[in-house]
Amino acid sequence: MFQAVERKLWDKIKHRISEQALRKVFEPQEVDNFVRRKRKAEQENVDLDWMGVFSFPYILKLARFYGLTDSSDDDINLLKDVRNKVAHSDRYLVRNKEDVQILAESHRLFLSLLG
């Protein structure tokens, strides 16, 4: 689901991204880091435009900026946290009732993004 959401949103925003737009969405230090990564890729002849510069939560924030979602910062943080647990955890995803509720809410959010 994570990959499907990321790919769907990325395909809709990738050609709209500009440094000016980034400065409207993110903190100056974040934008400087994005631009630095992009320029480094260009210098190393692996320029894929903005591809590979943004992680999952940044793609969600850009999609929100471009009007593709109305996800709140809390929603984005929840999806980011669940994604990181799924991708990087060596523990069980569900240990208590709260974990079930978090997974159910993230599933609801994913379905709304895929819709």
C-alpha positions as CSV (number, residue, x, y, z in Angstrom):
1,M,0.0,0.0,0.0
2,F,2.8,2.4,0.8
3,Q,4.4,2.0,-2.6
4,A,1.1,2.3,-4.4
5,V,0.3,5.6,-2.6
6,E,3.8,7.0,-3.1
7,R,3.8,6.1,-6.8
8,K,0.3,7.4,-7.5
9,L,1.0,10.7,-5.8
10,W,4.6,11.0,-7.2
11,D,3.3,10.5,-10.8
12,K,0.9,13.4,-10.3
13,I,3.3,15.9,-8.8
14,K,6.8,15.1,-10.2
15,H,6.5,17.5,-13.1
16,R,5.1,20.3,-11.0
17,I,7.9,20.6,-8.5
18,S,10.0,23.7,-8.5
19,E,12.4,25.2,-6.0
20,Q,10.0,28.1,-5.6
21,A,7.2,25.7,-4.7
22,L,9.4,23.9,-2.2
23,R,10.1,27.1,-0.4
24,K,6.3,27.6,0.1
25,V,6.0,24.1,1.6
26,F,9.1,23.4,3.6
27,E,11.5,25.1,5.9
28,P,14.5,26.8,4.3
29,Q,17.0,24.2,5.6
30,E,14.9,21.4,4.2
31,V,14.7,23.0,0.8
32,D,18.5,23.6,0.8
33,N,19.0,19.9,1.5
34,F,16.6,18.9,-1.3
35,V,18.4,21.2,-3.8
36,R,21.8,20.0,-2.6
37,R,20.8,16.3,-3.2
38,K,19.4,17.2,-6.6
39,R,22.6,19.0,-7.6
40,K,24.8,16.2,-6.4
41,A,22.8,13.7,-8.5
42,E,23.3,16.1,-11.5
43,Q,27.0,16.3,-10.9
44,E,27.3,12.5,-10.7
45,N,25.3,12.1,-13.9
46,V,22.5,10.3,-12.2
47,D,20.1,13.2,-12.6
48,L,16.5,12.0,-12.4
49,D,15.1,15.4,-11.8
50,W,13.5,15.4,-8.3
51,M,13.2,11.6,-8.2
52,G,14.8,10.0,-5.2
53,V,15.1,13.4,-3.4
54,F,11.9,13.1,-1.3
55,S,10.9,10.5,1.2
56,F,7.4,9.4,1.8
57,P,6.2,12.1,4.2
58,Y,7.6,14.9,1.9
59,I,5.7,13.4,-1.0
60,L,2.5,13.5,1.0
61,K,3.2,17.2,2.0
62,L,3.8,18.1,-1.6
63,A,0.7,16.3,-2.7
64,R,-1.3,18.3,-0.1
65,F,0.3,21.5,-1.4
66,Y,-0.8,20.7,-4.9
67,G,-4.3,19.9,-3.7
68,L,-4.3,16.2,-4.2
69,T,-5.0,15.4,-0.6
70,D,-6.2,17.2,2.5
71,S,-4.1,15.1,4.9
72,S,-3.2,16.9,8.1
73,D,0.3,16.9,9.6
74,D,-1.0,14.4,12.1
75,D,-2.2,12.1,9.3
76,I,1.1,12.4,7.5
77,N,3.1,11.6,10.7
78,L,0.8,8.6,11.4
79,L,1.4,7.2,7.9
80,K,5.1,7.9,8.2
81,D,5.4,6.1,11.5
82,V,3.4,3.1,10.4
83,R,5.5,2.9,7.2
84,N,8.7,3.0,9.1
85,K,7.4,0.3,11.5
86,V,6.5,-2.0,8.6
87,A,9.7,-1.3,6.7
88,H,12.3,-1.3,9.5
89,S,10.9,-3.0,12.6
90,D,12.1,-6.3,13.9
91,R,9.2,-6.3,16.4
92,Y,5.6,-7.3,16.1
93,L,3.4,-4.6,14.6
94,V,0.5,-5.4,16.9
95,R,1.2,-5.7,20.6
96,N,-2.0,-4.1,22.0
97,K,-5.3,-2.6,21.2
98,E,-3.8,0.8,20.5
99,D,-1.6,-0.7,17.8
100,V,-4.7,-2.2,16.1
101,Q,-6.4,1.2,16.2
102,I,-3.3,2.9,14.7
103,L,-3.2,0.3,11.9
104,A,-6.9,0.6,11.2
105,E,-6.6,4.4,11.0
106,S,-3.6,4.2,8.7
107,H,-5.5,1.7,6.5
108,R,-8.4,4.2,6.3
109,L,-6.0,7.0,5.3
110,F,-4.3,4.8,2.7
111,L,-7.7,3.9,1.1
112,S,-8.6,7.6,0.9
113,L,-5.3,8.4,-0.8
114,L,-5.7,5.6,-3.3
115,G,-9.4,6.5,-4.0
